[in-house]
Amino acid sequence: MGCGLSKLEDREDSSPGKIYSTLKRPQVETKCDVVHEYVLLDFSLEGSRATVQGLASLCELPKALEPYYTEGYTLAALHPVVLSVRRSGALPCSLQYRAILTRPRTSKDMVPMCQRAPVLRVEEWPLPGDSLTADVIQALIDRVDRCARGGLRFVGSLLQQAGGWSLGCNGRSCVSPAQSPSEGPGLEESRSTSPDLNLLVLFHSWDSCCVPLDPVTYCYHQGALSMRVSRKGHVISSLEADWLELTATYYQRGWSLVDSFVYWDTPKGEPVPRSLEGLFLYEECSATAPPSDTIVVEQWTVIEGSGVKSDYGPLLHTLADFGWLLTCVLPTPIIRHDSEGNLATKQVLFLQRPVTPDPVQQQSQRGSNPRMVSSCSANLGLAFPPQKLPSCTGETEQFSVYEEGYCSSLSQLGDGCLEQDDAAAEVTCM
C-alpha cells in the first residue's frame, strides 16, 4: 500500500486480540441486575460515505449524537480509528473517529432505565509547549476537577497538534473564551496565537431542571500508565503493559477509569526510549461505589479500503449482556498490514462491572482474598507460553493463564477461555 508498514508476522500480533480479566469465564458470564447496550458510530472529517457520517469538525458531535441522547444513550468513549504518529502521507481512516454510546437496561424487563438526561459539551483547551509534561497534565486534571465542581462530568479527551502530523483531530476552536472555565497554572487561554498542542475535552452537563436537590459530584485522580514499547526507528511497532496490575488498586476503591494521557511521539533531539510513561485518569463518585472487577481487551481493528472491516464491536455487544461497561479506549499508534494487505491498528479497551459475589469461591476462599488473573488470546487454535511477571510484593502466587480461541465474540470463545488452566503460571500479584 506504499506505506512501508510491516506485516503481522508474529503469531501474537497476528491474533485478533487478547482478553485479560480478574475473573474466570463463568464469573465473566454471570448475569447482573443492570446490563448495557451499545451503539457504535463512525464519523469522518473528510465527508460522508455509505456507513460514515461526515462532520466539518468534531465540535459538531453533540448535534450529531442528539437523536441518541433523546433515546437514553450517552457517550462512553471517543477515539480516532487510526492514531497516526510520525507517519508520512494520509492513511485510510486517518480522519475517522469512533463514538461509542451506551445506555443501561434492567435485565428483568429489558427497558431503558430512567435517568437524568445529560447534554454533551465539547471544549477545546490550548496547551503550551510541544509535549505533555507532568506540570501540564496536572494543570489539566486540576481544571477538570474545577469543571466537575461546577456540575460537569468529564467524559474524555483527544489530543491534537496544530499543523503537521496529528494526534487526534482538527484544531478548530469549539467554544468562545467566555464559555471556557477559568484557567489553571500551565494552561493558556489566548486565542491570538496557534498553540503547539490542543486538547479536545468532552463533558456531560445537566439542565437546572434535571439536577436533583442532592446531586452526585465527581472528582478525578491520576494513576500510573507504564508501557514497554518496541520501535522501528521512531515508530512504535509493539507495546506491552501489565494492565491488571496498573488498574487493580483503583478499581478496588470503586473508581472508574475514564481517560488516559500519553504523548506517543519522541521530542526532537532526544533519545528513543524503550518505555513510555503516561497517566490514567480515574473518576471518584461522591456516592459510595462498590469495588469493580475489570476486563481489558487488546484488539486489532482491520481497515479494508477506507472502511472498518473488523473490530471489537461483536465482543463489546456480547459483554454488554453481562453488565460490562466500557469506560475508556486507549488508541495506539501501532499500525501493520495483515496477510491480505489490509491496514490493521491496535486499540486497548477497559471495561468494568461491580464485583459480583461467587458463592462457590466464597466457600473455597473463606479467610483469604486471592485474585484470579486470566488472559485469553483471541485467535482460534493459538497457544502461547505461560506469562511470568514480577510480583508486586516480591513474593509469588500461583494463578492460571489460559489462552485459547475466539472468533468474533466471547460466546464463540473456546470452552476453556478465561477459565483455570491445568498448568499454573506465576503472574503479577494483585
C-alpha positions in Angstrom: 0.0 0.0 0.0 3.0 2.2 -0.2 3.3 3.0 3.5 6.2 0.7 4.2 4.4 -0.9 7.1 5.4 -4.3 8.4 3.0 -7.3 8.1 1.5 -9.1 11.0 4.1 -11.9 11.2 4.5 -12.7 14.9 1.8 -15.2 15.9 0.9 -13.0 18.9 0.5 -9.9 16.7 -1.5 -11.9 14.1 -4.2 -12.7 16.6 -7.4 -10.5 16.5 -6.9 -9.6 20.1 -6.3 -10.6 23.8 -8.6 -10.5 26.8 -7.3 -10.0 30.3 -9.7 -10.4 33.3 -9.6 -10.7 37.0 -12.3 -13.4 36.8 -12.8 -16.9 35.4 -15.1 -17.2 32.4 -18.2 -18.4 34.4 -17.9 -15.3 36.5 -17.5 -13.1 33.5 -20.7 -14.5 32.1 -22.7 -14.0 35.3 -25.9 -12.1 34.8 -26.4 -8.8 36.6 -29.4 -6.7 37.5 -28.2 -4.0 35.2 -26.9 -4.7 31.7 -25.8 -2.4 28.9 -26.3 -1.9 25.3 -24.0 -0.1 22.9 -24.2 1.8 19.6 -21.0 2.3 17.6 -20.9 5.2 15.3 -18.2 6.3 12.9 -17.6 9.9 11.8 -15.3 11.4 9.3 -13.9 14.8 8.8 -13.4 14.0 5.1 -17.1 13.8 4.2 -19.9 11.3 4.4 -19.7 7.8 3.0 -22.0 4.8 3.0 -21.5 3.9 6.6 -19.8 7.0 7.9 -21.3 10.4 8.7 -19.3 13.4 7.7 -18.6 16.2 10.1 -16.9 19.5 9.4 -15.5 19.5 12.9 -15.8 17.3 16.0 -17.3 20.3 17.6 -20.5 19.2 15.7 -20.5 15.9 17.6 -23.2 17.0 20.2 -25.7 17.8 17.5 -24.9 14.6 15.6 -25.4 12.5 18.7 -28.5 14.3 19.9 -31.0 11.8 18.5 -29.3 9.0 20.5 -29.3 11.1 23.7 -33.1 11.5 23.4 -33.3 7.7 23.5 -31.3 7.5 26.7 -27.8 6.8 25.2 -24.7 8.7 26.4 -21.2 8.9 25.0 -18.9 6.4 26.7 -15.8 6.9 24.6 -14.5 8.7 21.5 -11.3 7.7 19.8 -9.6 8.0 16.4 -9.8 4.9 14.3 -6.2 5.3 13.3 -3.8 7.1 15.6 -1.1 8.3 13.1 2.1 9.5 14.7 5.2 10.4 12.6 3.5 8.8 9.5 4.1 10.4 6.2 1.1 10.7 3.9 -2.5 10.1 4.7 -3.5 6.7 5.9 -7.0 5.2 5.4 -9.5 6.4 8.0 -6.9 8.8 9.4 -9.6 11.5 9.9 -12.2 9.0 11.1 -13.4 8.7 14.6 -15.4 6.1 16.6 -18.0 7.2 19.1 -19.3 4.5 21.5 -22.6 5.2 23.1 -24.2 3.2 25.9 -27.4 3.1 27.9 -28.3 0.9 30.9 -31.2 -1.6 30.8 -32.7 -3.7 33.5 -32.2 -7.4 33.0 -35.8 -8.2 34.1 -38.0 -6.2 31.7 -35.2 -5.0 29.3 -36.4 -1.5 29.0 -34.2 1.6 29.3 -33.7 2.8 32.9 -34.9 6.2 34.0 -32.0 8.6 34.4 -31.2 12.3 34.2 -30.7 13.2 30.6 -27.3 15.0 30.1 -26.1 17.2 27.3 -22.8 16.6 25.6 -20.5 19.6 25.7 -17.3 19.9 23.7 -14.5 22.4 24.6 -11.0 23.0 23.1 -8.2 23.8 25.5 -5.0 25.2 24.1 -1.8 23.7 25.7 1.6 25.3 25.9 4.7 23.7 24.6 5.2 20.7 22.3 4.7 17.8 24.7 2.6 16.7 27.6 4.8 17.4 30.7 3.8 16.4 34.2 3.0 20.0 35.1 0.7 20.4 32.1 -1.1 17.2 32.8 -1.6 18.1 36.5 -3.0 21.5 35.3 -5.4 19.7 33.0 -6.6 17.4 35.9 -7.0 20.4 38.2 -9.1 22.2 35.5 -11.2 19.0 35.0 -11.8 19.0 38.8 -12.9 22.6 38.8 -15.3 21.8 36.0 -16.7 18.9 38.0 -17.2 21.1 41.0 -19.2 23.3 38.7 -21.6 20.5 37.9 -19.9 18.9 34.8 -18.9 15.3 34.4 -15.8 14.5 32.4 -16.2 12.1 29.5 -12.8 12.0 27.8 -10.4 14.0 25.6 -8.5 13.9 22.3 -5.0 15.3 21.9 -4.4 17.2 18.7 -1.4 19.0 17.3 -1.6 22.3 15.3 0.0 21.7 11.9 2.0 18.7 10.7 1.1 15.2 12.0 -2.0 14.8 14.1 -2.6 13.1 17.4 -6.3 13.4 17.4 -8.4 15.8 15.4 -8.6 19.2 13.8 -7.5 22.4 15.5 -10.7 24.4 15.3 -12.0 26.2 18.3 -15.1 24.8 19.8 -16.1 27.3 22.4 -15.6 31.0 22.9 -13.3 32.2 25.7 -16.3 33.5 27.6 -17.7 29.9 27.8 -14.5 28.3 29.0 -13.9 27.7 32.7 -11.2 29.6 34.5 -7.7 28.6 33.7 -5.2 26.9 35.9 -1.4 27.1 36.1 0.3 26.0 33.0 -2.6 26.5 30.6 -3.1 29.3 28.2 -6.4 30.7 27.0 -5.1 33.1 24.4 -6.8 32.7 21.0 -4.5 35.1 19.3 -1.7 32.5 18.8 -1.8 29.0 17.4 -0.7 26.6 20.2 1.5 23.6 19.6 -1.0 21.3 21.2 -4.7 21.4 21.8 -6.9 19.2 23.9 -10.5 18.5 22.8 -12.4 17.9 26.1 -15.8 16.3 26.4 -18.2 16.8 29.3 -21.7 15.9 30.3 -23.8 18.7 31.7 -27.4 18.8 33.0 -30.1 21.4 32.7 -31.0 23.0 36.1 -34.5 21.4 36.0 -32.8 17.9 35.8 -30.4 18.4 38.7 -31.6 16.7 42.0 -31.5 18.5 45.3 -28.6 16.3 46.4 -26.6 16.0 43.2 -23.8 13.5 42.7 -20.4 15.1 42.4 -17.2 13.7 40.9 -13.5 14.2 41.4 -10.6 12.9 39.4 -7.3 11.3 40.3 -4.3 10.3 38.2 -2.7 6.8 38.2 0.4 5.4 36.6 0.4 4.2 33.0 3.7 2.4 32.1 4.2 0.6 28.8 7.2 -1.3 27.4 7.5 -0.5 23.7 9.5 -1.7 20.7 10.3 0.7 17.9 11.4 0.7 14.3 13.2 4.0 14.2 10.9 6.5 15.9 7.8 4.5 15.1 6.3 2.3 17.8 5.8 -1.3 16.5 4.5 -3.1 19.6 3.8 -2.5 23.3 3.2 -4.5 26.5 1.7 -3.4 29.8 0.6 -5.1 33.0 -2.9 -3.7 32.6 -4.4 -5.5 35.6 -1.6 -4.6 37.9 -1.8 -1.0 36.9 -5.5 -0.6 37.5 -6.5 -3.1 40.2 -5.9 -0.8 43.2 -8.2 1.9 41.8 -11.0 -0.5 40.8 -10.9 -1.9 44.3 -11.7 1.6 45.6 -14.7 1.8 43.4 -13.2 4.3 41.0 -13.8 4.3 37.2 -11.1 4.6 34.6 -12.2 7.3 32.2 -9.2 8.6 30.2 -5.5 8.3 29.5 -2.8 10.8 28.7 0.0 9.5 26.6 2.4 11.5 24.4 3.4 8.9 21.9 6.0 11.0 20.0 9.6 11.4 20.9 10.7 15.0 21.2 13.2 16.1 18.6 16.8 15.6 19.6 16.0 13.2 22.5 17.0 9.5 22.6 14.3 7.0 21.6 13.0 5.4 24.8 12.1 1.7 25.2 9.3 2.5 27.6 6.6 5.1 27.8 5.1 6.7 30.9 1.7 8.2 30.8 -1.2 8.8 33.1 -4.6 7.1 33.6 -7.4 9.4 34.8 -9.8 7.9 37.3 -13.2 9.2 38.4 -14.4 9.1 42.0 -18.1 9.5 42.7 -19.4 11.2 45.8 -21.9 8.4 46.2 -20.4 5.2 47.6 -19.4 3.0 44.7 -18.7 -0.7 45.2 -15.3 -2.2 44.1 -15.2 -3.3 40.5 -13.9 -6.3 38.5 -12.3 -5.5 35.2 -11.8 -6.8 31.7 -9.0 -5.4 29.4 -9.1 -6.1 25.7 -6.2 -5.6 23.3 -7.9 -5.6 19.9 -6.9 -5.2 16.3 -9.1 -3.1 14.0 -8.7 -4.1 10.4 -9.4 -1.5 7.7 -10.3 -2.6 4.2 -10.0 0.3 1.7 -11.4 3.3 3.7 -13.8 1.4 5.9 -13.6 -0.8 9.0 -13.7 -4.5 8.2 -13.5 -5.9 11.7 -13.0 -4.6 15.2 -14.0 -5.0 18.8 -17.8 -4.4 18.2 -19.0 -8.1 18.4 -17.1 -8.7 21.6 -18.4 -5.5 23.2 -22.0 -6.3 22.4 -21.6 -9.8 23.9 -20.0 -8.4 27.1 -22.8 -5.9 27.4 -25.3 -8.7 28.1 -23.4 -9.5 31.3 -23.3 -5.9 32.7 -19.8 -5.0 31.5 -19.5 -1.2 31.0 -16.9 0.3 28.7 -15.3 3.3 30.3 -12.1 4.0 28.3 -10.5 3.2 25.0 -6.7 3.7 24.6 -5.9 4.1 20.9 -2.3 3.2 20.0 -0.1 4.2 17.0 0.7 0.6 16.2 -0.1 0.1 12.5 0.5 -3.0 10.5 -0.6 -4.8 7.3 -2.3 -8.1 7.5 -1.7 -11.0 5.1 -4.3 -9.6 2.7 -2.7 -6.2 2.6 -5.3 -4.5 4.8 -4.3 -1.9 7.3 -4.6 -3.0 10.9 -4.2 -0.9 14.1 -4.5 -1.8 17.8 -6.7 -0.4 20.5 -7.0 -1.2 24.2 -10.4 -1.3 25.8 -11.2 -1.1 29.5 -14.5 -2.4 30.9 -15.7 -2.8 34.5 -18.6 -4.2 36.5 -19.4 -4.1 40.2 -17.9 -7.1 42.0 -20.4 -10.0 41.8 -20.1 -12.5 44.7 -19.4 -16.0 43.6 -20.8 -18.4 46.3 -18.5 -21.3 45.3 -15.4 -19.1 45.5 -16.6 -17.6 48.8 -16.7 -21.0 50.3 -13.4 -22.2 49.0 -11.6 -18.9 49.7 -13.0 -18.1 53.2 -10.5 -16.3 55.2 -8.4 -15.2 52.2 -8.7 -12.9 49.3 -6.8 -14.2 46.3 -7.4 -12.8 42.9 -7.7 -14.7 39.7 -5.8 -13.2 36.8 -6.7 -14.8 33.4 -5.9 -13.9 29.9 -7.2 -15.0 26.5 -5.7 -14.8 23.1 -8.4 -14.0 20.6 -7.0 -16.3 17.9 -8.5 -19.7 17.2 -6.1 -22.5 17.9 -3.2 -20.5 19.0 -1.5 -21.2 22.4 1.2 -19.1 23.9 3.6 -20.0 26.7 2.6 -19.0 30.3 3.4 -15.5 31.3 5.9 -14.9 34.1 5.6 -11.4 35.5 7.1 -9.9 38.6 5.2 -10.0 41.8 4.0 -6.6 43.2 5.0 -7.7 46.7 8.2 -9.5 45.9 6.5 -12.9 46.5 4.8 -15.1 44.0 1.4 -16.6 43.9 0.1 -19.3 41.6 -2.6 -18.3 39.1 -3.5 -19.7 35.8 -3.2 -18.1 32.4 -5.3 -19.7 29.7 -5.0 -18.6 26.1 -7.4 -20.1 23.6 -9.6 -19.1 20.7 -12.3 -16.7 19.9 -13.7 -15.7 16.5 -15.7 -12.5 17.0 -17.3 -12.5 20.4 -17.0 -14.0 23.9 -19.7 -16.5 23.1 -17.5 -18.1 20.5 -14.5 -18.5 22.8 -13.2 -22.0 23.4 -14.8 -23.6 26.5 -11.5 -23.1 28.5 -11.1 -19.4 27.8 -10.9 -17.3 30.9 -11.0 -20.5 33.0 -8.4 -22.2 35.1 -5.8 -24.0 33.1 -4.1 -27.1 34.4 -0.6 -25.6 34.0 -0.3 -22.8 36.6 1.8 -19.8 35.9 3.4 -17.1 38.0 1.7 -13.7 37.2 1.5 -10.4 38.8 0.2 -10.4 42.4 -3.0 -8.3 42.6 
